[in-house]
Amino acid sequence: MTRLCWYLVDMEEKKFITSDNWTFTQFKSSNLQAFIHLGAEPSDLPDGDPNILYLITVLKDEEEELFQWEFPQLHEAIGCINQKYGHWEFSERTQSSGGCGDCSAH
């Protein structure tokens, strides 16, 4: 197989974050995670609804936030995360032990 064919086959097998899977997938590298989630900010209008934001967050060791980017549109966040972290391992997000779901209040 030529190098070009190998590259094309490899790209076909590579998984990316899409508008269908962004709520439950991430990219991982060693102890780092990059994923998209929802956020909001107050509206500029006096009685307006909050502005929905799509946030890319990078965590270290599942807890320490290293940095975060805000995007007004989902497609912008998806494009950015795939470009910056698409070479990392693609995986589904799982709830870590000791998280909110383990709380006795639920």
C-alpha positions in Angstrom: 0.0 0.0 0.0 1.4 3.4 -0.9 1.8 6.1 1.7 -1.1 8.1 0.2 -3.4 5.1 0.4 -2.4 4.4 4.0 -3.1 8.0 4.9 -6.5 8.0 3.3 -7.5 4.7 5.0 -6.2 6.1 8.3 -8.3 9.3 7.9 -11.4 7.2 7.1 -11.0 5.3 10.4 -10.3 8.5 12.5 -13.3 9.6 14.5 -14.2 13.2 15.1 -16.6 15.1 17.2 -19.8 16.0 15.3 -23.1 17.7 15.9 -24.5 14.2 16.6 -22.0 13.1 19.3 -20.6 16.2 20.9 -22.6 15.8 24.2 -20.9 12.5 25.0 -17.5 12.3 23.3 -14.0 13.8 23.9 -10.4 13.7 22.8 -7.9 12.3 25.3 -4.1 12.4 25.5 -2.4 10.9 28.5 -3.9 12.7 31.5 -5.6 15.5 29.4 -9.2 15.7 28.1 -10.7 18.1 25.6 -14.5 18.2 25.2 -17.4 20.5 24.3 -20.2 21.5 26.8 -22.8 24.1 27.2 -22.5 27.4 29.0 -24.4 30.7 29.2 -23.8 34.4 29.8 -26.3 37.1 30.7 -28.1 38.8 27.8 -27.4 42.4 26.9 -31.1 43.0 26.9 -32.8 44.0 30.2 -35.3 41.0 30.2 -33.6 38.9 27.6 -32.8 35.2 27.8 -29.2 34.2 28.5 -26.9 33.7 25.6 -26.1 30.1 25.1 -22.4 29.3 24.6 -20.5 26.2 23.4 -17.4 25.8 25.5 -14.3 23.8 24.7 -12.6 22.8 28.0 -9.3 21.1 28.5 -8.9 19.3 31.8 -5.8 17.7 33.4 -6.4 14.6 35.6 -10.2 15.0 35.1 -10.4 17.9 37.5 -7.9 20.7 36.9 -9.1 23.1 34.2 -6.2 24.2 32.1 -8.1 26.5 29.7 -11.4 27.1 28.0 -12.7 28.7 24.8 -16.2 30.1 24.2 -18.1 29.9 20.9 -21.5 31.3 20.1 -22.2 28.5 17.5 -21.8 24.8 17.9 -20.3 24.3 14.5 -17.5 26.8 15.4 -16.7 24.8 18.6 -16.7 21.5 16.7 -14.4 22.8 14.0 -12.0 24.2 16.5 -11.8 21.0 18.7 -11.3 18.7 15.7 -8.6 20.9 14.3 -6.7 21.4 17.6 -7.2 18.0 19.2 -8.3 15.6 16.4 -5.0 13.9 16.6 -5.7 12.8 20.2 -7.5 9.6 21.0 -11.3 9.8 20.4 -13.4 8.4 23.2 -16.8 8.5 24.9 -16.9 10.6 28.1 -17.7 8.5 31.2 -18.6 9.8 34.6 -15.6 9.6 37.0 -16.0 8.1 40.4 -16.7 10.6 43.1 -18.6 12.9 40.7 -21.9 14.5 41.0 -23.8 11.3 40.1 -22.3 9.6 43.2 -23.7 12.2 45.5 -26.3 10.9 48.0 -28.5 13.9 47.1 -29.4 12.2 43.8 
